[in-house]
Amino acid sequence: MDRELLHQSIMSLKGRISTGELTFNGCEEYVFHQLDKVKELEDGLVDINTVSSSLRLLLQAAEPQKREGLMG
């Protein structure tokens, strides 16, 4: 995943959690901790080195298109 797409995915995840569209059954603290560790570089995009493998998995699991593909 390139930096711009990763950045968009992280911003989308934050928004979906904030609006209550997406919940993690009591694990929100852990997800927020993972999101808080993400840093941005001077260009405003995420520093890939600060995105944990756990957060990458959460991002993949939270993608609506992939979930629908798995369910359908």
Helices and strands as residue ranges (DSSP letters): H 3-18, H 28-36, G 48-50, H 53-62, H 64-71
